[in-house]
Amino acid sequence: MSKKNKSQGGFVFSTDPNFRFPEQEESTTTAPNEKQALRIWLQRIKGNKEATVIKGFVGSDADLESLAKQLKNKCAAGGNAKDGEIIIQGDHRDKVLAFLLEKGFSNSKKAGG
């Protein structure tokens, strides 16, 4: 293989002293709870196991992690949060919906079949 076609690892050179990398647009501000349109799904994963998936969260990763931690404690189950989704092991749709409505996420509902 020829080495001349390989990338330089993302290095950018500029002679402009005010050059800055374009910032990635991340939603650092979290929308109010009543404006969040969260949907609660049940998915089957490997080994015919079930997982409750909460989609539609708009906000910072720290707020997503905080909400995920509260939900995992409420359901007494494991899970994770990434890419705007919260995944909780097991079928906890009713508990999750009740908790979200209690916390002020009034636009939350079950989705899917």
Secondary structure, 3 states (H helix, E strand, C coil): CCCCCCCCCCCCCCCCCCCCCCCCCCCCCCCCHHHCCCEEEEEEEHHHEEEEEEECCCCCHHHHHHHHHHHHHHHCCCEEEECCEEEEEECCHHHHHHHHHHCCCCCCEECCC
